[in-house]
Amino acid sequence: MKAIYPGSFDPVTYGHIDIIRRSASKFDKVIVAVLNNSSKNGFFTIEERLDLLRKTTKDIKNVEIDSFSGLLIDYTKMKDVNIVIKGLRAVSDFEYEMQMALANKKLYPELETLFMVSSTKYSFLSSSIVKEVAFLGGDVSCFVPKIVEDALKNKVKGGL
């Protein structure tokens, strides 16, 4: 059985990696799909995010890294997958993700969204927090793997 774990992963954090690892232990294959949202300017390019995800998940054999644009339901159909994994940190995540899951279900009745609750040690963590701490010169080593930390430092030092 296959599942898709979609997101922006801008940048990938230990919280994301935790969800990826836990999903990979439950499914034969997990496709980590980076949303290419042309209306948003990402901190990292799609290519950089894909590269960071590949490097941080290289030891998880049943994980595939990919990107998509457009509707998630179209991507899931293209990949012949009808299970989507969504990580939840707080009630506010649930409210938004529940709306999205119901809309996706209406558009594609075969699609199931499975919510995975964040590990408590990552329940506060978001890519936005990581970027803010990095911009302000703080230590992000407890939030992201070393390769992501280095990429953040280079990006901030280079002025984006």
C-alpha positions in Angstrom: 0.0 0.0 0.0 1.3 3.5 -0.9 0.7 6.9 0.6 1.5 10.5 -0.2 2.8 13.0 2.3 2.4 16.4 0.7 3.7 19.7 1.9 5.9 22.7 1.2 8.9 21.5 3.3 10.4 24.9 3.2 12.6 23.8 4.9 12.3 20.2 6.0 12.4 19.9 9.8 12.8 17.1 12.3 9.0 17.2 12.7 8.6 16.4 9.0 11.2 13.7 9.1 9.4 12.1 12.1 6.2 11.9 10.1 8.0 10.5 7.1 9.7 7.8 9.2 6.5 6.8 11.0 4.6 6.8 7.7 7.3 4.7 6.1 6.9 2.1 8.9 3.2 1.7 8.1 3.2 1.8 4.3 5.0 -0.1 1.6 5.9 3.2 -0.1 5.6 6.8 0.9 5.8 9.6 -1.7 6.9 12.8 -0.1 5.5 15.4 -2.5 6.7 19.0 -2.4 4.0 21.4 -3.5 5.2 23.8 -6.2 2.9 26.8 -5.5 3.7 29.4 -8.2 1.7 32.0 -6.3 4.1 31.8 -3.3 7.8 32.7 -3.2 9.5 30.0 -1.3 12.6 30.5 0.9 14.2 27.5 -0.9 13.6 26.7 -4.5 11.7 23.5 -5.3 15.0 21.9 -6.5 16.7 22.8 -3.2 13.8 21.4 -1.1 13.8 18.2 -3.2 17.6 17.9 -2.7 17.4 18.5 1.1 14.6 15.9 1.4 16.5 13.3 -0.6 19.6 13.8 1.6 17.7 13.8 4.9 15.7 10.7 4.0 18.3 8.7 2.1 18.4 6.0 4.8 14.6 5.3 4.4 14.4 2.8 1.6 10.7 3.0 0.8 10.5 6.8 0.5 10.3 8.6 -2.9 10.8 12.3 -3.2 8.8 14.2 -5.8 7.1 17.5 -6.5 3.8 18.5 -8.0 1.8 21.6 -8.8 -2.0 22.0 -9.1 -4.5 20.0 -7.2 -3.4 17.3 -4.8 -6.2 15.0 -6.0 -4.9 15.2 -9.6 -1.4 14.3 -8.3 -2.7 11.3 -6.3 -4.6 10.0 -9.3 -1.6 10.4 -11.5 0.5 8.4 -8.9 -2.3 5.9 -8.4 -2.4 6.5 -4.7 -5.6 7.1 -2.7 -4.1 7.7 0.8 -2.8 11.1 1.9 -0.9 11.6 5.2 -1.2 14.9 7.0 0.8 15.7 10.2 -1.1 17.6 12.9 0.6 19.7 15.6 -2.3 21.5 17.1 -6.1 22.0 16.9 -5.5 24.9 14.5 -3.8 22.4 12.1 -6.7 20.0 12.4 -9.3 22.7 11.5 -7.6 23.6 8.3 -6.6 20.0 7.3 -10.1 18.7 8.0 -11.5 21.3 5.6 -9.0 20.3 3.0 -9.6 16.6 3.5 -13.4 17.1 3.2 -13.0 19.2 0.0 -10.6 16.5 -1.5 -13.0 13.8 -0.5 -15.9 15.6 -2.3 -13.8 16.0 -5.4 -12.3 12.5 -5.2 -14.4 10.1 -3.1 -11.8 7.3 -3.2 -9.2 9.5 -1.5 -8.6 9.0 2.2 -6.8 11.4 4.4 -5.0 10.0 7.4 -4.0 12.4 10.2 -0.8 11.6 12.1 -0.4 13.5 15.3 3.0 15.0 15.8 5.4 13.6 18.4 5.2 15.9 21.4 8.9 16.9 21.1 8.0 18.4 17.7 4.5 19.7 18.3 5.6 23.4 18.4 7.9 23.1 15.3 7.2 24.7 12.0 9.2 25.7 9.0 8.2 29.3 9.6 9.7 29.2 13.1 12.9 27.6 11.7 13.2 30.4 9.1 12.6 33.1 11.6 15.2 31.8 14.1 17.7 31.4 11.2 17.1 35.0 9.9 17.7 36.3 13.4 21.0 34.4 13.7 19.7 31.8 16.2 20.8 28.2 16.5 18.4 25.9 14.5 20.4 22.7 15.1 17.7 21.3 17.4 15.1 21.9 14.7 16.7 20.6 11.5 19.4 18.2 10.4 22.9 19.5 9.9 22.6 19.7 6.1 19.5 21.8 6.4 21.1 24.0 9.0 24.0 24.6 6.7 21.7 25.4 3.8 19.8 27.9 5.9 23.0 29.6 7.0 24.2 29.9 3.4 20.9 31.2 2.3 20.7 33.8 5.0 24.3 34.8 4.6 23.8 35.1 0.9 20.9 37.4 1.4 18.6 34.9 -0.2 
